[in-house]
């Protein structure tokens, strides 16, 4: 089993689940460490694809990060992976540059696309939303009152594990958590959990692009901002039962995620008066 993005929010827990089932896992990385399960893999170097796939029957495919048009990079790999089951980590949001890759994998025999809603992990780690939250007690987006069916990456991994073990699979799965929340509602939950004030600030699309540009190229930042505007219009205000249906357990609630990651979600104390 080859896991691209094997050290990321979804790939890491997926690898653990696979190993728990006794499945040999190979972690693809541009800079593999000393772990014997790690193998050198570079999207821009097709010479690394064959060795990474040697003896592999299934692939968890995470597209290149921050690339708006991944098909030119991924197409040689898709040719090499032909005949194997591929599970693509896609997105519920429609990003024009990623549509070709999603459609290609969905059309491959015995393969599927996972389309999760927004990651709860956006509120932790290096994500721009999380940085603003920790440093200023503010969540800045252009989503307005639009809601998102926030999902924990560990639940996505659990679905991927179930799909990889299944005899028959659908062409795609839309994944969400158990409830849809606006950023303002998420901020209120974090405030309650941490005991510190957190507010949502609705910013302009131009401000959102600048915010994203600290982490990704400008064209991708614009695409992510377009996702905000789609959320504002209600595109992700939905809840599905895919996680419990495929894993046999409830999807993690946002409040439980915030409690478990309280240290990473805690903003600074408010300034002293005067």
C-alpha positions in Angstrom: 0.0 0.0 0.0 1.5 3.3 -1.1 0.4 6.5 0.9 1.3 9.8 -0.7 1.1 12.6 1.8 1.9 10.0 4.4 3.1 12.5 7.0 0.1 14.8 6.7 -3.1 15.2 8.6 -4.8 12.4 6.8 -2.0 10.2 5.6 -0.4 9.8 9.0 -3.5 8.3 10.7 -4.4 6.3 7.6 -0.9 4.7 7.8 -1.5 3.8 11.4 -4.9 2.2 10.6 -3.4 0.2 7.8 -0.6 -1.1 9.9 -3.1 -2.0 12.6 -4.7 -4.3 10.0 -1.4 -5.8 9.2 -1.1 -4.1 5.8 2.4 -3.2 4.7 2.6 0.6 4.2 5.0 2.5 2.0 5.2 6.3 2.7 6.0 8.4 -0.3 8.2 11.5 0.4 10.5 13.8 -1.5 12.9 13.6 1.4 12.5 10.2 3.0 13.9 9.6 6.5 15.7 6.5 7.7 12.4 4.6 8.3 12.5 1.6 6.0 8.8 2.2 5.2 9.7 5.5 3.6 10.5 5.8 -0.2 11.7 8.7 -2.3 8.8 10.1 -4.4 8.8 13.3 -6.4 5.8 14.4 -8.5 8.1 16.2 -10.9 10.4 13.1 -11.3 8.6 10.2 -12.9 11.7 8.1 -12.4 10.7 7.8 -8.7 7.2 6.6 -9.5 8.0 3.0 -10.6 10.2 2.1 -7.6 7.6 3.6 -5.2 4.9 1.5 -6.8 6.9 -1.8 -7.0 4.7 -4.5 -5.5 1.9 -2.1 -4.5 -1.7 -2.9 -5.2 -3.4 0.1 -3.7 -2.7 3.9 -3.5 -3.9 6.7 -1.4 -3.3 9.8 -3.5 -2.9 13.2 -2.1 -2.5 15.8 -4.9 0.5 18.1 -4.9 0.1 20.8 -2.2 -0.6 24.3 -3.4 -0.8 23.4 -7.1 -3.9 24.7 -8.9 -3.5 22.6 -12.0 -2.0 19.2 -10.8 -2.8 17.1 -13.8 0.4 17.8 -15.7 2.4 16.6 -12.7 0.1 13.7 -11.7 -0.7 12.3 -15.2 2.6 10.3 -15.5 1.9 8.8 -12.1 -1.7 7.9 -13.1 -0.3 6.0 -16.1 2.1 4.1 -13.9 -0.6 3.3 -11.3 -3.0 1.8 -13.9 -4.7 -1.4 -12.7 -4.5 -0.6 -9.0 -7.1 0.7 -6.7 -6.6 4.5 -6.2 -8.3 6.5 -3.4 -8.0 10.2 -4.2 -8.2 12.8 -1.4 -10.3 15.4 -3.1 -12.5 18.2 -1.8 -16.2 18.9 -1.4 -15.4 22.4 -2.7 -15.2 22.7 -6.5 -11.7 24.0 -7.4 -11.6 24.3 -11.2 -8.0 23.2 -11.6 -8.6 20.0 -9.6 -11.7 18.9 -11.4 -9.8 17.1 -14.1 -7.9 15.0 -11.6 -11.0 14.2 -9.7 -12.9 13.1 -12.8 -10.0 11.0 -14.1 -9.7 9.0 -10.9 -13.5 8.6 -10.6 -13.4 7.0 -14.0 -10.6 4.6 -13.2 -11.8 1.0 -12.5 -12.1 0.1 -8.8 -11.1 3.6 -7.7 -12.8 6.4 -5.9 -12.6 10.0 -4.8 -13.1 11.2 -1.2 -14.7 14.6 -1.1 -14.5 15.9 2.5 -15.8 19.2 3.7 -13.5 21.7 5.6 -10.9 20.1 7.9 -11.1 20.8 11.6 -7.4 20.9 11.4 -7.7 24.4 9.8 -8.1 25.7 13.4 -4.7 24.2 14.5 -1.1 24.1 13.2 0.2 26.5 10.6 -3.0 27.2 8.7 -3.5 31.0 8.4 -6.9 30.7 10.2 -5.2 28.9 13.1 -2.4 31.5 13.3 -4.8 34.4 13.5 -6.8 32.4 16.2 -3.8 31.8 18.4 -2.1 35.1 18.0 -5.1 37.5 17.9 -8.2 35.6 19.0 -9.7 36.3 15.6 -10.9 34.0 12.8 -10.8 36.0 9.5 -12.6 34.6 6.5 -14.8 35.8 3.6 -17.4 33.2 4.3 -20.0 35.4 6.1 -22.6 33.3 7.8 -22.1 30.3 5.5 -21.8 27.0 7.3 -19.3 24.1 6.8 -19.7 20.4 7.8 -16.3 20.4 9.5 -14.7 17.0 9.6 -11.7 15.7 11.5 -8.9 14.4 9.3 -8.8 11.2 11.4 -12.4 10.5 10.3 -11.3 10.9 6.6 -8.5 8.5 7.3 -11.0 6.0 8.8 -13.2 6.2 5.7 -10.2 5.8 3.4 -9.2 2.7 5.4 -12.7 1.2 5.1 -12.8 1.9 1.4 -9.4 0.3 0.8 -10.7 -2.8 2.6 -14.0 -3.0 0.8 -14.8 -5.4 -2.0 -17.0 -2.9 -3.8 -16.8 0.9 -3.7 -18.7 3.9 -5.0 -17.1 6.4 -7.5 -17.1 9.1 -4.8 -17.9 9.8 -1.2 -18.9 13.2 0.3 -17.6 13.3 3.8 -18.7 15.7 6.6 -18.8 15.9 10.4 -22.0 15.5 12.4 -23.0 19.2 12.1 -22.6 22.2 9.9 -21.2 25.3 11.6 -20.4 28.8 10.5 -17.0 30.3 11.4 -18.7 32.5 14.0 -20.4 29.4 15.5 -17.0 27.6 15.6 -15.5 30.7 17.2 -18.1 30.6 19.9 -17.4 27.0 20.7 -13.6 27.6 20.9 -14.4 30.6 23.2 -16.4 28.3 25.5 -13.8 25.5 25.5 -10.7 27.7 26.0 -12.3 30.4 28.3 -10.8 33.1 26.0 -12.7 35.4 23.7 -12.7 34.4 20.0 -14.6 36.2 17.3 -15.1 35.8 13.6 -14.2 38.8 11.3 -15.8 38.8 7.9 -13.2 40.2 5.6 -13.2 41.2 1.9 -12.1 38.7 -0.8 -9.0 40.9 -1.5 -8.0 40.6 2.2 -8.6 36.9 2.1 -6.4 36.5 -0.9 -3.6 38.3 0.9 -4.1 36.1 3.9 -3.8 32.9 1.9 -0.8 34.2 -0.1 1.3 33.9 3.0 1.1 30.1 2.6 0.3 29.3 -1.1 0.9 30.8 -4.5 -1.3 33.7 -5.7 -3.4 31.7 -8.1 -4.1 29.1 -5.5 -4.9 31.8 -2.9 -7.5 33.2 -5.4 -9.0 29.7 -5.8 -9.2 29.3 -2.0 -10.9 32.6 -1.7 -13.5 31.6 -4.3 -14.2 28.6 -2.0 -15.0 31.1 0.8 -17.5 32.9 -1.4 -19.1 29.5 -2.4 -19.4 28.7 1.4 -21.0 32.1 1.9 -23.6 31.1 -0.7 -24.3 27.8 1.1 -22.4 25.3 -1.0 -21.1 23.3 2.1 -24.1 23.7 4.4 -24.8 20.0 4.5 -24.2 16.9 6.6 -23.8 13.3 5.3 -23.7 10.0 7.1 -20.7 8.5 5.2 -18.4 8.4 8.2 -20.7 6.4 10.5 -22.0 4.3 7.6 -18.5 3.2 6.6 -16.7 3.1 9.9 -19.5 2.0 12.2 -18.9 4.9 14.7 -20.0 8.6 14.9 -18.0 11.3 13.2 -16.2 13.5 15.7 -18.0 16.7 16.7 -16.2 20.0 16.5 -16.6 20.7 20.2 -14.8 17.4 21.0 -12.0 18.3 18.5 -11.6 21.7 20.2 -11.4 20.1 23.6 -8.8 17.6 22.5 -6.7 20.4 20.9 -7.4 23.1 23.4 -3.7 24.1 23.7 -3.5 24.8 19.9 -6.8 26.6 19.8 -6.2 28.9 22.8 -5.8 32.6 21.9 -3.8 35.1 24.0 -5.5 36.6 27.1 -7.3 39.9 26.5 -5.3 43.0 27.3 -5.5 44.4 30.8 -7.7 47.5 31.1 -6.0 50.8 31.1 
